[in-house]
Amino acid sequence: MFSIFKKKSPIDKLYKQYEKLMKEAHALSTVDRKASDLKHAEAAKVMTEIDLLKNTTKL
């Protein structure tokens, strides 16, 4: 009921950032391929951060 007051975990925030970057990369893919590749690389870095956080929280 009060989920609007619940704080997001760092992993959730990174997933949101990853989705945003992937959407931007997709939108740029038809206009500017180089910019799209750069956004995709940024998204890949965010995904590695997500993987690192998942692996450290499992321990």
SELUMLO-125027 format. One record per residue: x, y negated, z of N, C-alpha, C, O, CB in turn; residue in three letters. Coordinates in steps of 0.05 Angstrom, whole numbers, plus 5000, padded with zeros to 4 digits. Each point is the difference from the previous one (the first is absolute). Glycine has a CB too. Example, Ala and Ser with C-alpha at 12.3 -4.5 7.8 and 13.67 -1.06 7.14 Angstrom:
REM residues 2
526451145156498249765000501849765000502150005013494150235012ALA 503149564961501649765001498549785014501049785004501450354953SER 
//
This chain:
REM residues 59
501650245000498449765000501749755000499449804986497050455038MET 505849754992501749775001502650044985502149935009495949965035PHE 501850234932502450064985501349744989502450014992495650434996SER 500649345012501249754990502149905020501749844993494050054983ILE 504150205049501949915020502350195003502049945014494349845010PHE 503650454963502150195001502449914984499749924976496950455031LYS 505849645004502449924986500850224981499850245006501649465033LYS 499750224938500950204981502850085007501649855011495649954953LYS 503450455031502750105005501949904978499149914979499050515044SER 504549594982501949914980499850164974500449894978502649975059PRO 496350394966499750174976497649914983500249994976501950405048ILE 495749544989497749904986500549744986499149964977498050265056ASP 504549604980500749754987501750044976499749874979500049915066LYS 502250424957501750054977498550134977500549944977503350125054LEU 494250114975498350124979498549784985499750014976499950415051TYR 499449384988498549784988501949844982499249924978497850065062LYS 505449974969502049864984500750164975500349894978501549895063GLN 498550484962500650184977497849994979500649974977502150335054TYR 494949724978497749994982499949734985499550004976497950315053GLU 503149474985500049744987502249984979499549904978498849905064LYS 504150304964502249994981499450174976500749924977502550005060LEU 495650314967499450184977497949874982500150034976501150375052MET 496849474984498049864984501249784983499449974977497150145058LYS 505349744978501449784985501750124978500149884978499949845064GLU 501450504963501650124980498350104976500849974977502550175058ALA 494449974971498350094979498949774983499950014976498850385053HIS 500649394985499049774985502249874983499449914978497350005059ALA 505850104972502249884985500950184977501349914982500149855060LEU 497950504960501050194980499149934971501450074981498650285055SER 497849514961499149944974501149734990500049944976495950315033THR 505249595009500949744993503149995000501249914980494749895040VAL 505350285002502949975003501150265012499850045024499849454982ASP 501650674978500950265009502249985021500150165019498750024936ARG 503049635041502249975019499049935028500950115020502149754942LYS 495249955040498849925025498450245013500150045024499649484959ALA 499050635000498650245009501950205013499550115021497049824943SER 505850115023502050195011501149905026500550165018500749974936ASP 499249615049500949895025498050045023500850065022501949604952LEU 494850305020497950045020499850295007499750075024497749554958LYS 503050564998499950285006502450085018499750175017498049914939HIS 504649805039502350055017499549915029500850135019502249834941ALA 495849815043499349905027498150205014500350055023500349474961GLU 497550585001498050195011501550255008499350135021497049684951ALA 505650285013501550245007501649965026500250185016500249934935ALA 500749655053501449945025498050015024500750115021502649604954LYS 494450195021498050015021499250285007499650085023498749474963VAL 501550624993499350285004502250155016499450175016497949824942MET 505349945037502150125015499949925029500650155018502349864941THR 496349735046499649915028497850165013500250075024501449474964GLU 496350514998497750165011501050285007499350105021497449634951ILE 504850395010501050275005501950005024499850195017499849914934ASP 502049705052501849995023498449975026500650135020503049664952LEU 494450045028498349975024498550265007499850075023499849444966LEU 499550624990498550265005501950205012499350155019497649764944LYS 505650115027501950205010500949935028500550195015500949904938ASN 498949665054500949935027497850035020500550065024502749634956THR 494350285012497850035019499350295006498750065020499649504965THR 502550624997499450285004501850125022499350205012499349844940LYS 503749845051501950115020499049945027501250085020502649874950LEU 
//
